[in-house]
Amino acid sequence: MTVNASQLLAETFGLPVPDIALIRRGILVGVGEQDFYKRDLLKGRQAKHLIIPVGQDVEDKLKAGCCTFNYRYDTLQALTKWQLANIVWRLSGKYHVSRGWHRKISTGAFAIILARFAGFAPVVVSGFSLSQAGHGYDTRNAFRYHADEDADLLRRVVGRGEPIYAEDRDFAAESGLPLWQG
């Protein structure tokens, strides 16, 4: 599973088409600088199954958004904020409905929860940080707005014994996830 433009990093490991791509709604239909930047990065790429969390738009609008930068997929699924909240609650015990951009979990944290909710085990998280600015595919060091909410969520799932692991020591230390030993 890749998140937003992390698909570019997966390509460097020989995975050009992810089975599941979780892409933030704004990347498809937003008008912000980050949205345009990430559309450019994802131009011409594809996924087997595309999931859009909190996609309150009609499916046709999301499909049209993908067409604007030639992003292809076999299937598309948009989740409502209530579906997202239900998935987070079932895995973490936390009732989470966003009360503003600064109080929501990141798309990456939701991807971790979604992978486990879908039955994947173990879930091994790679390329994620709560402390470092920016993203592996973006050298501009964009600020991470959701680190506190993400940290709280990950600590909750660890406390519940979910088989979710960190691939590297730094992320294990900052998230509380056990280090993957496999």
N, C-alpha and C positions, 0 to 999 in steps of 0.2 A: 504494500500500500504506500502510495506517495501522497504528499500533502502540498498543495499549491504548486509552486515551481520546483519543488525538490525532485521532481521527475527528471530534471536535467542531471542531477547527481546520480540517480539510479542508472542513467544511460552510461555513465563512466564505468559502471560495474557490469555492463553487458545486459542491462534490463531496459530495452528501449520502449517497451509497451507494458506499463504496470497493469496487473490484474484489476486493481482498484486505485482510482485517483480521487482523492477528496480535495475539492477546490472550492475556496471561499466564493460565495455568490458575487461579491463585488468585482472579482477578477473577470467574470463573464459580462456583467452589465454595469459596473461602476464607472465613474468618470474621474476618479482621482488619479494622481500621478503614479502611485503604486499599482493601481489597477491596469493602466496602460502599459507600464513597465513589465508587469508579469504576463500580460497578454502577448507582448512582443517575445518574451522568453519562451512561451508555450506555443507560439505560432507553428502550425503544421504538425503538431504532435498528436498522440492519441492514447487512449486507455481502453481496456476491455469494459470496465464498469465505472462510470463517472457518478460520483455522489456529491450533491451540493447541500451542505448543512444550512438550515434556516433559509430555505428557498421559498419565500412566500410568493414569488412570482409564478405566473402560470408557466407550465412546461415549455410552451411555444417561445416565450421570451428568453428562457435559458438556452434553448436550442439555437435561437437566432444569435444570441451572444457568442456561442461556440463557433458559429459560422463566420463571425466577423474576423476571427483569427485562425480559421481553418483547424479548429481542434475537433478531432473525431473520437467517437466512442461507439461501442456496441450497444450499451444500455445506459440510460440516464435515470437517476433517482434523486428527487429533491425531498429533503426532510423539512418538516415544519418545526418551528421552535418548540412545539409541544412534544413532537417525536424526539427531538434532541434532548429535551429536558427529561423525558421518560427513560431514555437510554442512560443518561448520566446518573439519574436517581437509582436505577436498578443496579448499577455497578459500584456506585460510591455511597449511596444512602443520602446524598446531598440533593435537595430540591434546587435546581438551578434554572432560572429563567432570567435571561439577561436584563439588567436594569441600566443599560447604558454601555457604551463601547468599552469603558475602563473596568467594568465589573463582569465581563464575560470571559469564558475560557477561550483559548486559542483554537484555531482549526487543528493544529498539531496535537494538542491535548485531547481534543474530541476524537481524532483519528485513533489514538491509543485506546480510548474507551470503546470506540466502535469496533475495532478489531477484536477485542476481547468479547464484546457483546455478540458479535457474529460467530463466536465459538472458536476463534483461533487461540491456540495455546501451545507453547508459550508465545507471548507477544514480546519481541525483543526490539527495543527502541534504539534507533541509531540516528545521529545527525540532529539531535535536539538539545537545547540548552535553556536553562532558566536564567542564567547570569550573563551570557554573552549577547551583545547587540548584533543585529544583522542576521543573515541567513547564509548558508553555505553557497547558494547560487547568486548571492547579491553582496557585492563588496562595499555597498554604501552604508553599512552598519545601522540599519533602521532600528529605532528603539523598540523594545519588546514591551508592549502595553499590558500583557496578560500574565506576567510571571507570577504574581502573588496568587491569583486565582488558579493558575495551572499547578503551582506547588501544593496548594491546599487540596486540590482534586487528586493529585498523584499520591499524596500522603494518605488520603482516605482509602484509595484502592489497595495500597500496600497494607494498610491496617486490616483490610478485609480478606487478605490472603490471596488476592488475584495473581495468577501466574504472569506478571508483567515485569520485565527486566530491563535494565540499562545495558547498552552495549559497551559503554566506556566508563572509566572510573570517575571522571569529573561529573558526568551527569548522574551517576549513581549517588555520589556524595551530595549533590545539591537537590536531588529529587526525593531521596529516600528509597528509590527503587533498588532492589538487590542487583548486584552485578551479575550478568549472564556468564555462566561458567561452561556452557556447552560448546 
